[in-house]
Amino acid sequence: MDNAKLMVNIVHSDDADQLMTALRQAGFSSTKISTTGGFLREGNATILVGVEGDAVPRVLEIIKRTCHTRTQYVNPLPPVMEPGELYLPNPVEVQVGGAVIFVLDVERLLRF
């Protein structure tokens, strides 16, 4: 397969199982690696999918359908303060979830 691709998909851990199920139902094999990262240092999943180049749009559609952004409120870290000062943080709204996708050329894709 000269047109093989490796799709590295970083998704929110809440969406990972649903994505793996949808990929399997569509006939795609995948591997999940638990990872941590992002602004909040929360749990993510990195889903690896090896496909022929013409299958990339189908996998992208599955990812769009199953991985959603959501709003979360977090308390910011307090600033450095003098003893006795009071800091009452206001929660900050951030977007989490969705997907970050890398599509890489693969020299050869083998399945045994």
Gaussian input, Z-matrix of N, CA and C with variables (Angstrom, degrees):
# hf/3-21g

backbone

0 1
 N
 C     1     B1
 C     2     B2     1     A1
 N     3     B3     2     A2     1     D1
 C     4     B4     3     A3     2     D2
 C     5     B5     4     A4     3     D3
 N     6     B6     5     A5     4     D4
 C     7     B7     6     A6     5     D5
 C     8     B8     7     A7     6     D6
 N     9     B9     8     A8     7     D7
 C    10    B10     9     A9     8     D8
 C    11    B11    10    A10     9     D9
 N    12    B12    11    A11    10    D10
 C    13    B13    12    A12    11    D11
 C    14    B14    13    A13    12    D12
 N    15    B15    14    A14    13    D13
 C    16    B16    15    A15    14    D14
 C    17    B17    16    A16    15    D15
 N    18    B18    17    A17    16    D16
 C    19    B19    18    A18    17    D17
 C    20    B20    19    A19    18    D18
 N    21    B21    20    A20    19    D19
 C    22    B22    21    A21    20    D20
 C    23    B23    22    A22    21    D21
 N    24    B24    23    A23    22    D22
 C    25    B25    24    A24    23    D23
 C    26    B26    25    A25    24    D24
 N    27    B27    26    A26    25    D25
 C    28    B28    27    A27    26    D26
 C    29    B29    28    A28    27    D27
 N    30    B30    29    A29    28    D28
 C    31    B31    30    A30    29    D29
 C    32    B32    31    A31    30    D30
 N    33    B33    32    A32    31    D31
 C    34    B34    33    A33    32    D32
 C    35    B35    34    A34    33    D33
 N    36    B36    35    A35    34    D34
 C    37    B37    36    A36    35    D35
 C    38    B38    37    A37    36    D36
 N    39    B39    38    A38    37    D37
 C    40    B40    39    A39    38    D38
 C    41    B41    40    A40    39    D39
 N    42    B42    41    A41    40    D40
 C    43    B43    42    A42    41    D41
 C    44    B44    43    A43    42    D42
 N    45    B45    44    A44    43    D43
 C    46    B46    45    A45    44    D44
 C    47    B47    46    A46    45    D45
 N    48    B48    47    A47    46    D46
 C    49    B49    48    A48    47    D47
 C    50    B50    49    A49    48    D48
 N    51    B51    50    A50    49    D49
 C    52    B52    51    A51    50    D50
 C    53    B53    52    A52    51    D51
 N    54    B54    53    A53    52    D52
 C    55    B55    54    A54    53    D53
 C    56    B56    55    A55    54    D54
 N    57    B57    56    A56    55    D55
 C    58    B58    57    A57    56    D56
 C    59    B59    58    A58    57    D57
 N    60    B60    59    A59    58    D58
 C    61    B61    60    A60    59    D59
 C    62    B62    61    A61    60    D60
 N    63    B63    62    A62    61    D61
 C    64    B64    63    A63    62    D62
 C    65    B65    64    A64    63    D63
 N    66    B66    65    A65    64    D64
 C    67    B67    66    A66    65    D65
 C    68    B68    67    A67    66    D66
 N    69    B69    68    A68    67    D67
 C    70    B70    69    A69    68    D68
 C    71    B71    70    A70    69    D69
 N    72    B72    71    A71    70    D70
 C    73    B73    72    A72    71    D71
 C    74    B74    73    A73    72    D72
 N    75    B75    74    A74    73    D73
 C    76    B76    75    A75    74    D74
 C    77    B77    76    A76    75    D75
 N    78    B78    77    A77    76    D76
 C    79    B79    78    A78    77    D77
 C    80    B80    79    A79    78    D78
 N    81    B81    80    A80    79    D79
 C    82    B82    81    A81    80    D80
 C    83    B83    82    A82    81    D81
 N    84    B84    83    A83    82    D82
 C    85    B85    84    A84    83    D83
 C    86    B86    85    A85    84    D84
 N    87    B87    86    A86    85    D85
 C    88    B88    87    A87    86    D86
 C    89    B89    88    A88    87    D87
 N    90    B90    89    A89    88    D88
 C    91    B91    90    A90    89    D89
 C    92    B92    91    A91    90    D90
 N    93    B93    92    A92    91    D91
 C    94    B94    93    A93    92    D92
 C    95    B95    94    A94    93    D93
 N    96    B96    95    A95    94    D94
 C    97    B97    96    A96    95    D95
 C    98    B98    97    A97    96    D96
 N    99    B99    98    A98    97    D97
 C   100   B100    99    A99    98    D98
 C   101   B101   100   A100    99    D99
 N   102   B102   101   A101   100   D100
 C   103   B103   102   A102   101   D101
 C   104   B104   103   A103   102   D102
 N   105   B105   104   A104   103   D103
 C   106   B106   105   A105   104   D104
 C   107   B107   106   A106   105   D105
 N   108   B108   107   A107   106   D106
 C   109   B109   108   A108   107   D107
 C   110   B110   109   A109   108   D108
 N   111   B111   110   A110   109   D109
 C   112   B112   111   A111   110   D110
 C   113   B113   112   A112   111   D111
 N   114   B114   113   A113   112   D112
 C   115   B115   114   A114   113   D113
 C   116   B116   115   A115   114   D114
 N   117   B117   116   A116   115   D115
 C   118   B118   117   A117   116   D116
 C   119   B119   118   A118   117   D117
 N   120   B120   119   A119   118   D118
 C   121   B121   120   A120   119   D119
 C   122   B122   121   A121   120   D120
 N   123   B123   122   A122   121   D121
 C   124   B124   123   A123   122   D122
 C   125   B125   124   A124   123   D123
 N   126   B126   125   A125   124   D124
 C   127   B127   126   A126   125   D125
 C   128   B128   127   A127   126   D126
 N   129   B129   128   A128   127   D127
 C   130   B130   129   A129   128   D128
 C   131   B131   130   A130   129   D129
 N   132   B132   131   A131   130   D130
 C   133   B133   132   A132   131   D131
 C   134   B134   133   A133   132   D132
 N   135   B135   134   A134   133   D133
 C   136   B136   135   A135   134   D134
 C   137   B137   136   A136   135   D135
 N   138   B138   137   A137   136   D136
 C   139   B139   138   A138   137   D137
 C   140   B140   139   A139   138   D138
 N   141   B141   140   A140   139   D139
 C   142   B142   141   A141   140   D140
 C   143   B143   142   A142   141   D141
 N   144   B144   143   A143   142   D142
 C   145   B145   144   A144   143   D143
 C   146   B146   145   A145   144   D144
 N   147   B147   146   A146   145   D145
 C   148   B148   147   A147   146   D146
 C   149   B149   148   A148   147   D147
 N   150   B150   149   A149   148   D148
 C   151   B151   150   A150   149   D149
 C   152   B152   151   A151   150   D150
 N   153   B153   152   A152   151   D151
 C   154   B154   153   A153   152   D152
 C   155   B155   154   A154   153   D153
 N   156   B156   155   A155   154   D154
 C   157   B157   156   A156   155   D155
 C   158   B158   157   A157   156   D156
 N   159   B159   158   A158   157   D157
 C   160   B160   159   A159   158   D158
 C   161   B161   160   A160   159   D159
 N   162   B162   161   A161   160   D160
 C   163   B163   162   A162   161   D161
 C   164   B164   163   A163   162   D162
 N   165   B165   164   A164   163   D163
 C   166   B166   165   A165   164   D164
 C   167   B167   166   A166   165   D165
 N   168   B168   167   A167   166   D166
 C   169   B169   168   A168   167   D167
 C   170   B170   169   A169   168   D168
 N   171   B171   170   A170   169   D169
 C   172   B172   171   A171   170   D170
 C   173   B173   172   A172   171   D171
 N   174   B174   173   A173   172   D172
 C   175   B175   174   A174   173   D173
 C   176   B176   175   A175   174   D174
 N   177   B177   176   A176   175   D175
 C   178   B178   177   A177   176   D176
 C   179   B179   178   A178   177   D177
 N   180   B180   179   A179   178   D178
 C   181   B181   180   A180   179   D179
 C   182   B182   181   A181   180   D180
 N   183   B183   182   A182   181   D181
 C   184   B184   183   A183   182   D182
 C   185   B185   184   A184   183   D183
 N   186   B186   185   A185   184   D184
 C   187   B187   186   A186   185   D185
 C   188   B188   187   A187   186   D186
 N   189   B189   188   A188   187   D187
 C   190   B190   189   A189   188   D188
 C   191   B191   190   A190   189   D189
 N   192   B192   191   A191   190   D190
 C   193   B193   192   A192   191   D191
 C   194   B194   193   A193   192   D192
 N   195   B195   194   A194   193   D193
 C   196   B196   195   A195   194   D194
 C   197   B197   196   A196   195   D195
 N   198   B198   197   A197   196   D196
 C   199   B199   198   A198   197   D197
 C   200   B200   199   A199   198   D198
 N   201   B201   200   A200   199   D199
 C   202   B202   201   A201   200   D200
 C   203   B203   202   A202   201   D201
 N   204   B204   203   A203   202   D202
 C   205   B205   204   A204   203   D203
 C   206   B206   205   A205   204   D204
 N   207   B207   206   A206   205   D205
 C   208   B208   207   A207   206   D206
 C   209   B209   208   A208   207   D207
 N   210   B210   209   A209   208   D208
 C   211   B211   210   A210   209   D209
 C   212   B212   211   A211   210   D210
 N   213   B213   212   A212   211   D211
 C   214   B214   213   A213   212   D212
 C   215   B215   214   A214   213   D213
 N   216   B216   215   A215   214   D214
 C   217   B217   216   A216   215   D215
 C   218   B218   217   A217   216   D216
 N   219   B219   218   A218   217   D217
 C   220   B220   219   A219   218   D218
 C   221   B221   220   A220   219   D219
 N   222   B222   221   A221   220   D220
 C   223   B223   222   A222   221   D221
 C   224   B224   223   A223   222   D222
 N   225   B225   224   A224   223   D223
 C   226   B226   225   A225   224   D224
 C   227   B227   226   A226   225   D225
 N   228   B228   227   A227   226   D226
 C   229   B229   228   A228   227   D227
 C   230   B230   229   A229   228   D228
 N   231   B231   230   A230   229   D229
 C   232   B232   231   A231   230   D230
 C   233   B233   232   A232   231   D231
 N   234   B234   233   A233   232   D232
 C   235   B235   234   A234   233   D233
 C   236   B236   235   A235   234   D234
 N   237   B237   236   A236   235   D235
 C   238   B238   237   A237   236   D236
 C   239   B239   238   A238   237   D237
 N   240   B240   239   A239   238   D238
 C   241   B241   240   A240   239   D239
 C   242   B242   241   A241   240   D240
 N   243   B243   242   A242   241   D241
 C   244   B244   243   A243   242   D242
 C   245   B245   244   A244   243   D243
 N   246   B246   245   A245   244   D244
 C   247   B247   246   A246   245   D245
 C   248   B248   247   A247   246   D246
 N   249   B249   248   A248   247   D247
 C   250   B250   249   A249   248   D248
 C   251   B251   250   A250   249   D249
 N   252   B252   251   A251   250   D250
 C   253   B253   252   A252   251   D251
 C   254   B254   253   A253   252   D252
 N   255   B255   254   A254   253   D253
 C   256   B256   255   A255   254   D254
 C   257   B257   256   A256   255   D255
 N   258   B258   257   A257   256   D256
 C   259   B259   258   A258   257   D257
 C   260   B260   259   A259   258   D258
 N   261   B261   260   A260   259   D259
 C   262   B262   261   A261   260   D260
 C   263   B263   262   A262   261   D261
 N   264   B264   263   A263   262   D262
 C   265   B265   264   A264   263   D263
 C   266   B266   265   A265   264   D264
 N   267   B267   266   A266   265   D265
 C   268   B268   267   A267   266   D266
 C   269   B269   268   A268   267   D267
 N   270   B270   269   A269   268   D268
 C   271   B271   270   A270   269   D269
 C   272   B272   271   A271   270   D270
 N   273   B273   272   A272   271   D271
 C   274   B274   273   A273   272   D272
 C   275   B275   274   A274   273   D273
 N   276   B276   275   A275   274   D274
 C   277   B277   276   A276   275   D275
 C   278   B278   277   A277   276   D276
 N   279   B279   278   A278   277   D277
 C   280   B280   279   A279   278   D278
 C   281   B281   280   A280   279   D279
 N   282   B282   281   A281   280   D280
 C   283   B283   282   A282   281   D281
 C   284   B284   283   A283   282   D282
 N   285   B285   284   A284   283   D283
 C   286   B286   285   A285   284   D284
 C   287   B287   286   A286   285   D285
 N   288   B288   287   A287   286   D286
 C   289   B289   288   A288   287   D287
 C   290   B290   289   A289   288   D288
 N   291   B291   290   A290   289   D289
 C   292   B292   291   A291   290   D290
 C   293   B293   292   A292   291   D291
 N   294   B294   293   A293   292   D292
 C   295   B295   294   A294   293   D293
 C   296   B296   295   A295   294   D294
 N   297   B297   296   A296   295   D295
 C   298   B298   297   A297   296   D296
 C   299   B299   298   A298   297   D297
 N   300   B300   299   A299   298   D298
 C   301   B301   300   A300   299   D299
 C   302   B302   301   A301   300   D300
 N   303   B303   302   A302   301   D301
 C   304   B304   303   A303   302   D302
 C   305   B305   304   A304   303   D303
 N   306   B306   305   A305   304   D304
 C   307   B307   306   A306   305   D305
 C   308   B308   307   A307   306   D306
 N   309   B309   308   A308   307   D307
 C   310   B310   309   A309   308   D308
 C   311   B311   310   A310   309   D309
 N   312   B312   311   A311   310   D310
 C   313   B313   312   A312   311   D311
 C   314   B314   313   A313   312   D312
 N   315   B315   314   A314   313   D313
 C   316   B316   315   A315   314   D314
 C   317   B317   316   A316   315   D315
 N   318   B318   317   A317   316   D316
 C   319   B319   318   A318   317   D317
 C   320   B320   319   A319   318   D318
 N   321   B321   320   A320   319   D319
 C   322   B322   321   A321   320   D320
 C   323   B323   322   A322   321   D321
 N   324   B324   323   A323   322   D322
 C   325   B325   324   A324   323   D323
 C   326   B326   325   A325   324   D324
 N   327   B327   326   A326   325   D325
 C   328   B328   327   A327   326   D326
 C   329   B329   328   A328   327   D327
 N   330   B330   329   A329   328   D328
 C   331   B331   330   A330   329   D329
 C   332   B332   331   A331   330   D330
 N   333   B333   332   A332   331   D331
 C   334   B334   333   A333   332   D332
 C   335   B335   334   A334   333   D333

   B1=1.4448
   B2=1.5283
   B3=1.2993
   B4=1.4530
   B5=1.5140
   B6=1.3134
   B7=1.4514
   B8=1.5320
   B9=1.3369
   B10=1.4583
   B11=1.5226
   B12=1.3393
   B13=1.4634
   B14=1.5261
   B15=1.3214
   B16=1.4523
   B17=1.5143
   B18=1.3187
   B19=1.4537
   B20=1.5210
   B21=1.3302
   B22=1.4600
   B23=1.5235
   B24=1.3177
   B25=1.4679
   B26=1.5178
   B27=1.3128
   B28=1.4635
   B29=1.5263
   B30=1.3271
   B31=1.4600
   B32=1.5246
   B33=1.3256
   B34=1.4692
   B35=1.5202
   B36=1.3238
   B37=1.4620
   B38=1.5296
   B39=1.3425
   B40=1.4671
   B41=1.5310
   B42=1.3383
   B43=1.4647
   B44=1.5278
   B45=1.3259
   B46=1.4613
   B47=1.5279
   B48=1.3155
   B49=1.4679
   B50=1.5199
   B51=1.3234
   B52=1.4633
   B53=1.5277
   B54=1.3323
   B55=1.4656
   B56=1.5241
   B57=1.3325
   B58=1.4716
   B59=1.5340
   B60=1.3227
   B61=1.4724
   B62=1.5210
   B63=1.3310
   B64=1.4694
   B65=1.5289
   B66=1.3205
   B67=1.4673
   B68=1.5242
   B69=1.3207
   B70=1.4686
   B71=1.5275
   B72=1.3363
   B73=1.4638
   B74=1.5242
   B75=1.3326
   B76=1.4657
   B77=1.5344
   B78=1.3331
   B79=1.4570
   B80=1.5166
   B81=1.3276
   B82=1.4618
   B83=1.5245
   B84=1.3264
   B85=1.4652
   B86=1.5154
   B87=1.3253
   B88=1.4605
   B89=1.5140
   B90=1.3251
   B91=1.4540
   B92=1.5183
   B93=1.3467
   B94=1.4661
   B95=1.5242
   B96=1.3346
   B97=1.4561
   B98=1.5320
   B99=1.3208
   B100=1.4692
   B101=1.5235
   B102=1.3282
   B103=1.4614
   B104=1.5243
   B105=1.3109
   B106=1.4597
   B107=1.5178
   B108=1.3107
   B109=1.4558
   B110=1.5032
   B111=1.3081
   B112=1.4465
   B113=1.5174
   B114=1.3042
   B115=1.4619
   B116=1.5206
   B117=1.3301
   B118=1.4596
   B119=1.5226
   B120=1.3166
   B121=1.4655
   B122=1.5223
   B123=1.3234
   B124=1.4616
   B125=1.5184
   B126=1.3306
   B127=1.4462
   B128=1.5210
   B129=1.3051
   B130=1.4604
   B131=1.5102
   B132=1.2970
   B133=1.4500
   B134=1.5143
   B135=1.3234
   B136=1.4520
   B137=1.5212
   B138=1.3223
   B139=1.4637
   B140=1.5203
   B141=1.3290
   B142=1.4625
   B143=1.5254
   B144=1.3382
   B145=1.4600
   B146=1.5230
   B147=1.3279
   B148=1.4631
   B149=1.5163
   B150=1.3380
   B151=1.4696
   B152=1.5255
   B153=1.3141
   B154=1.4586
   B155=1.5212
   B156=1.3276
   B157=1.4576
   B158=1.5101
   B159=1.3327
   B160=1.4646
   B161=1.5291
   B162=1.3420
   B163=1.4688
   B164=1.5287
   B165=1.3228
   B166=1.4703
   B167=1.5320
   B168=1.3392
   B169=1.4744
   B170=1.5312
   B171=1.3233
   B172=1.4737
   B173=1.5225
   B174=1.3233
   B175=1.4676
   B176=1.5318
   B177=1.3211
   B178=1.4645
   B179=1.5228
   B180=1.3128
   B181=1.4666
   B182=1.5257
   B183=1.3264
   B184=1.4708
   B185=1.5249
   B186=1.3256
   B187=1.4664
   B188=1.5270
   B189=1.3172
   B190=1.4700
   B191=1.5271
   B192=1.3250
   B193=1.4571
   B194=1.5332
   B195=1.3353
   B196=1.4663
   B197=1.5264
   B198=1.3173
   B199=1.4697
   B200=1.5197
   B201=1.3216
   B202=1.4546
   B203=1.5247
   B204=1.3250
   B205=1.4590
   B206=1.5162
   B207=1.3117
   B208=1.4572
   B209=1.5244
   B210=1.3036
   B211=1.4577
   B212=1.5206
   B213=1.3232
   B214=1.4517
   B215=1.5305
   B216=1.3087
   B217=1.4559
   B218=1.5237
   B219=1.3337
   B220=1.4662
   B221=1.5208
   B222=1.3193
   B223=1.4638
   B224=1.5213
   B225=1.3199
   B226=1.4642
   B227=1.5255
   B228=1.3298
   B229=1.4570
   B230=1.5291
   B231=1.3115
   B232=1.4689
   B233=1.5289
   B234=1.3275
   B235=1.4615
   B236=1.5300
   B237=1.3162
   B238=1.4606
   B239=1.5225
   B240=1.3334
   B241=1.4692
   B242=1.5212
   B243=1.2786
   B244=1.4652
   B245=1.5287
   B246=1.3243
   B247=1.4712
   B248=1.5294
   B249=1.3124
   B250=1.4510
   B251=1.5173
   B252=1.3489
   B253=1.4678
   B254=1.5194
   B255=1.3144
   B256=1.4631
   B257=1.5222
   B258=1.3220
   B259=1.4720
   B260=1.5184
   B261=1.3162
   B262=1.4604
   B263=1.5230
   B264=1.3193
   B265=1.4618
   B266=1.5227
   B267=1.3114
   B268=1.4626
   B269=1.5203
   B270=1.3242
   B271=1.4615
   B272=1.5348
   B273=1.3157
   B274=1.4584
   B275=1.5295
   B276=1.3222
   B277=1.4547
   B278=1.5284
   B279=1.3457
   B280=1.4683
   B281=1.5272
   B282=1.3069
   B283=1.4643
   B284=1.5274
   B285=1.3191
   B286=1.4613
   B287=1.5197
   B288=1.3110
   B289=1.4486
   B290=1.5091
   B291=1.3260
   B292=1.4490
   B293=1.5091
   B294=1.3164
   B295=1.4605
   B296=1.5202
   B297=1.3167
   B298=1.4639
   B299=1.5145
   B300=1.3331
   B301=1.4638
   B302=1.5218
   B303=1.3233
   B304=1.4571
   B305=1.5281
   B306=1.3184
   B307=1.4640
   B308=1.5206
   B309=1.3362
   B310=1.4571
   B311=1.5278
   B312=1.3239
   B313=1.4617
   B314=1.5228
   B315=1.3329
   B316=1.4578
   B317=1.5204
   B318=1.3147
   B319=1.4647
   B320=1.5255
   B321=1.3192
   B322=1.4633
   B323=1.5218
   B324=1.3243
   B325=1.4639
   B326=1.5147
   B327=1.3325
   B328=1.4640
   B329=1.5128
   B330=1.3293
   B331=1.4644
   B332=1.5237
   B333=1.2956
   B334=1.4699
   B335=1.4995
   A1=108.59
   A2=116.66
   A3=120.91
   A4=113.02
   A5=117.87
   A6=122.15
   A7=111.41
   A8=117.38
   A9=121.23
   A10=110.90
   A11=115.08
   A12=122.54
   A13=109.37
   A14=115.08
   A15=121.81
   A16=106.37
   A17=115.99
   A18=121.43
   A19=107.96
   A20=115.58
   A21=122.69
   A22=105.77
   A23=115.98
   A24=122.23
   A25=109.52
   A26=116.98
   A27=121.58
   A28=106.95
   A29=115.69
   A30=121.36
   A31=109.68
   A32=116.17
   A33=121.81
   A34=108.07
   A35=116.57
   A36=120.30
   A37=112.22
   A38=118.02
   A39=120.53
   A40=112.16
   A41=117.92
   A42=121.89
   A43=113.51
   A44=117.68
   A45=121.28
   A46=113.70
   A47=117.68
   A48=119.74
   A49=111.80
   A50=116.74
   A51=120.11
   A52=110.36
   A53=117.25
   A54=120.88
   A55=110.77
   A56=117.16
   A57=120.44
   A58=110.83
   A59=116.74
   A60=120.66
   A61=110.77
   A62=117.45
   A63=121.30
   A64=111.07
   A65=117.59
   A66=120.38
   A67=110.60
   A68=117.04
   A69=121.30
   A70=110.89
   A71=117.35
   A72=120.54
   A73=112.08
   A74=116.65
   A75=121.07
   A76=111.92
   A77=116.89
   A78=120.41
   A79=115.61
   A80=117.66
   A81=121.33
   A82=110.02
   A83=115.78
   A84=121.20
   A85=108.40
   A86=116.27
   A87=119.59
   A88=109.24
   A89=114.81
   A90=122.41
   A91=108.04
   A92=116.12
   A93=120.91
   A94=109.53
   A95=114.77
   A96=122.03
   A97=106.69
   A98=117.07
   A99=119.92
   A100=108.85
   A101=116.01
   A102=121.48
   A103=109.29
   A104=115.80
   A105=122.23
   A106=107.90
   A107=116.53
   A108=118.53
   A109=111.20
   A110=114.97
   A111=121.06
   A112=111.92
   A113=114.40
   A114=122.66
   A115=112.03
   A116=117.32
   A117=121.21
   A118=113.16
   A119=117.66
   A120=122.34
   A121=111.37
   A122=115.46
   A123=121.20
   A124=109.97
   A125=114.39
   A126=120.49
   A127=112.21
   A128=115.03
   A129=123.09
   A130=107.52
   A131=115.50
   A132=121.40
   A133=107.23
   A134=115.72
   A135=121.09
   A136=106.39
   A137=115.74
   A138=122.45
   A139=107.71
   A140=116.77
   A141=122.65
   A142=109.01
   A143=116.07
   A144=121.41
   A145=107.97
   A146=116.66
   A147=121.49
   A148=108.82
   A149=117.10
   A150=121.04
   A151=110.33
   A152=114.72
   A153=120.08
   A154=107.24
   A155=116.50
   A156=121.52
   A157=114.98
   A158=117.47
   A159=119.40
   A160=112.94
   A161=117.54
   A162=121.07
   A163=111.97
   A164=118.37
   A165=121.32
   A166=111.86
   A167=120.43
   A168=118.84
   A169=113.77
   A170=118.01
   A171=120.30
   A172=110.95
   A173=116.69
   A174=119.60
   A175=110.04
   A176=117.37
   A177=120.58
   A178=111.35
   A179=117.25
   A180=120.88
   A181=110.83
   A182=117.38
   A183=121.28
   A184=109.89
   A185=116.83
   A186=120.61
   A187=110.23
   A188=117.28
   A189=120.76
   A190=111.53
   A191=116.02
   A192=121.19
   A193=112.54
   A194=117.73
   A195=119.92
   A196=115.36
   A197=119.01
   A198=121.35
   A199=109.49
   A200=116.41
   A201=121.66
   A202=111.63
   A203=115.37
   A204=119.06
   A205=108.74
   A206=115.25
   A207=121.18
   A208=108.17
   A209=116.15
   A210=121.75
   A211=109.25
   A212=115.11
   A213=120.99
   A214=107.74
   A215=116.73
   A216=121.39
   A217=108.67
   A218=115.61
   A219=120.58
   A220=108.88
   A221=115.82
   A222=121.02
   A223=108.54
   A224=117.51
   A225=119.69
   A226=110.60
   A227=116.21
   A228=120.83
   A229=109.08
   A230=117.24
   A231=118.99
   A232=110.46
   A233=116.68
   A234=119.68
   A235=110.25
   A236=116.36
   A237=120.59
   A238=107.36
   A239=115.86
   A240=119.93
   A241=109.83
   A242=114.34
   A243=121.44
   A244=108.86
   A245=117.62
   A246=119.85
   A247=111.01
   A248=115.84
   A249=121.29
   A250=114.16
   A251=118.54
   A252=120.20
   A253=109.07
   A254=115.55
   A255=121.64
   A256=109.33
   A257=115.39
   A258=120.66
   A259=108.23
   A260=117.15
   A261=122.40
   A262=107.96
   A263=117.24
   A264=119.42
   A265=112.25
   A266=115.66
   A267=121.13
   A268=107.66
   A269=117.92
   A270=119.10
   A271=110.82
   A272=114.45
   A273=121.97
   A274=108.06
   A275=116.99
   A276=122.25
   A277=109.15
   A278=116.80
   A279=121.54
   A280=109.10
   A281=115.61
   A282=121.79
   A283=108.72
   A284=117.39
   A285=122.63
   A286=108.11
   A287=115.56
   A288=120.72
   A289=112.07
   A290=115.76
   A291=120.46
   A292=109.31
   A293=116.22
   A294=120.45
   A295=110.14
   A296=114.78
   A297=122.58
   A298=105.28
   A299=116.47
   A300=121.11
   A301=110.22
   A302=115.33
   A303=122.18
   A304=107.29
   A305=117.02
   A306=121.68
   A307=106.61
   A308=115.45
   A309=121.78
   A310=110.73
   A311=115.97
   A312=120.52
   A313=108.97
   A314=115.50
   A315=122.18
   A316=107.63
   A317=115.41
   A318=118.85
   A319=111.42
   A320=116.25
   A321=119.28
   A322=108.96
   A323=116.22
   A324=122.88
   A325=107.70
   A326=115.89
   A327=121.69
   A328=108.98
   A329=116.45
   A330=121.74
   A331=107.66
   A332=115.83
   A333=120.40
   A334=110.12
   D1=106.04
   D2=-176.71
   D3=-79.58
   D4=-19.52
   D5=-174.42
   D6=-107.42
   D7=29.34
   D8=-175.81
   D9=-72.31
   D10=149.01
   D11=-179.95
   D12=-132.24
   D13=148.20
   D14=169.22
   D15=-111.48
   D16=120.39
   D17=177.76
   D18=-100.89
   D19=119.70
   D20=177.03
   D21=-105.57
   D22=110.82
   D23=-172.62
   D24=-115.48
   D25=115.92
   D26=179.40
   D27=-101.57
   D28=116.25
   D29=-174.14
   D30=-129.39
   D31=162.04
   D32=176.59
   D33=-65.55
   D34=142.47
   D35=-177.42
   D36=-60.20
   D37=-27.56
   D38=178.00
   D39=-66.98
   D40=-24.17
   D41=-177.85
   D42=-97.74
   D43=-10.95
   D44=-170.21
   D45=-62.03
   D46=-48.18
   D47=-177.13
   D48=-65.49
   D49=-40.20
   D50=177.85
   D51=-63.57
   D52=-39.93
   D53=177.82
   D54=-64.80
   D55=-45.16
   D56=179.75
   D57=-60.25
   D58=-41.22
   D59=178.93
   D60=-64.79
   D61=-45.26
   D62=-179.53
   D63=-64.16
   D64=-39.84
   D65=177.29
   D66=-63.77
   D67=-45.57
   D68=179.74
   D69=-61.15
   D70=-43.16
   D71=179.36
   D72=-63.94
   D73=-27.95
   D74=178.91
   D75=-87.59
   D76=0.12
   D77=176.88
   D78=91.87
   D79=13.52
   D80=179.89
   D81=-102.32
   D82=134.30
   D83=173.31
   D84=-85.94
   D85=147.07
   D86=179.92
   D87=-150.03
   D88=161.56
   D89=177.00
   D90=-128.18
   D91=133.94
   D92=-179.79
   D93=-107.16
   D94=132.67
   D95=174.58
   D96=-121.59
   D97=125.48
   D98=177.65
   D99=-75.16
   D100=129.24
   D101=-177.46
   D102=-135.33
   D103=169.24
   D104=177.52
   D105=-132.83
   D106=141.33
   D107=177.85
   D108=171.86
   D109=-166.26
   D110=-179.86
   D111=84.30
   D112=179.77
   D113=-176.43
   D114=-57.80
   D115=-39.68
   D116=-174.96
   D117=-96.63
   D118=-0.23
   D119=-178.25
   D120=55.51
   D121=41.78
   D122=-179.83
   D123=-94.91
   D124=171.70
   D125=179.14
   D126=-69.05
   D127=131.21
   D128=174.25
   D129=-122.80
   D130=176.51
   D131=170.30
   D132=-133.39
   D133=136.91
   D134=173.43
   D135=-103.92
   D136=117.80
   D137=-178.18
   D138=-105.11
   D139=120.02
   D140=179.01
   D141=-99.72
   D142=131.02
   D143=179.60
   D144=-135.62
   D145=121.97
   D146=174.26
   D147=-98.37
   D148=123.70
   D149=-176.28
   D150=-141.23
   D151=163.49
   D152=168.02
   D153=-73.92
   D154=150.96
   D155=-174.33
   D156=-54.38
   D157=-35.74
   D158=-177.83
   D159=-73.67
   D160=-10.01
   D161=179.07
   D162=-90.26
   D163=-10.23
   D164=-177.36
   D165=-56.00
   D166=-47.00
   D167=179.46
   D168=-59.17
   D169=-35.37
   D170=178.65
   D171=-67.28
   D172=-41.57
   D173=178.36
   D174=-65.83
   D175=-41.58
   D176=177.95
   D177=-59.53
   D178=-39.79
   D179=179.04
   D180=-64.37
   D181=-40.27
   D182=177.83
   D183=-63.32
   D184=-41.68
   D185=179.60
   D186=-64.30
   D187=-44.90
   D188=178.81
   D189=-59.70
   D190=-36.87
   D191=-177.20
   D192=-74.53
   D193=-28.53
   D194=-172.07
   D195=-109.06
   D196=-16.92
   D197=-175.69
   D198=-113.16
   D199=113.83
   D200=-172.75
   D201=-118.65
   D202=148.20
   D203=172.12
   D204=-81.22
   D205=153.14
   D206=178.60
   D207=-143.86
   D208=158.44
   D209=179.66
   D210=-94.73
   D211=138.14
   D212=178.33
   D213=-137.23
   D214=144.46
   D215=177.94
   D216=-104.88
   D217=132.61
   D218=179.27
   D219=-131.53
   D220=154.05
   D221=174.81
   D222=-91.37
   D223=127.09
   D224=179.13
   D225=-68.55
   D226=158.64
   D227=176.66
   D228=-65.86
   D229=141.76
   D230=179.97
   D231=-71.66
   D232=147.51
   D233=176.20
   D234=-72.75
   D235=165.21
   D236=174.91
   D237=-68.76
   D238=127.20
   D239=-173.71
   D240=-130.51
   D241=160.72
   D242=175.73
   D243=-77.87
   D244=151.87
   D245=176.89
   D246=-56.20
   D247=135.18
   D248=178.11
   D249=94.49
   D250=-14.32
   D251=178.17
   D252=-77.43
   D253=149.87
   D254=-179.07
   D255=-111.78
   D256=132.45
   D257=179.05
   D258=-124.20
   D259=119.15
   D260=176.74
   D261=-112.46
   D262=102.09
   D263=-176.52
   D264=-73.84
   D265=144.59
   D266=171.12
   D267=-96.08
   D268=132.74
   D269=178.40
   D270=-58.36
   D271=144.51
   D272=179.67
   D273=-110.14
   D274=135.36
   D275=179.49
   D276=-86.29
   D277=127.21
   D278=177.18
   D279=-131.31
   D280=153.21
   D281=175.59
   D282=-93.52
   D283=130.69
   D284=176.14
   D285=-127.17
   D286=163.85
   D287=178.11
   D288=92.32
   D289=-157.42
   D290=-173.87
   D291=78.70
   D292=-151.80
   D293=-179.03
   D294=-152.72
   D295=146.93
   D296=169.24
   D297=-116.11
   D298=125.95
   D299=-171.09
   D300=-124.82
   D301=130.37
   D302=173.16
   D303=-115.52
   D304=129.86
   D305=176.92
   D306=-114.20
   D307=115.24
   D308=-174.10
   D309=-113.80
   D310=142.72
   D311=173.39
   D312=-70.19
   D313=141.27
   D314=179.01
   D315=-120.46
   D316=133.37
   D317=-179.50
   D318=-63.87
   D319=-42.61
   D320=-179.01
   D321=-154.53
   D322=136.47
   D323=177.19
   D324=-115.05
   D325=119.79
   D326=-178.60
   D327=-118.08
   D328=142.57
   D329=174.20
   D330=-131.41
   D331=128.62
   D332=179.88
   D333=-114.36

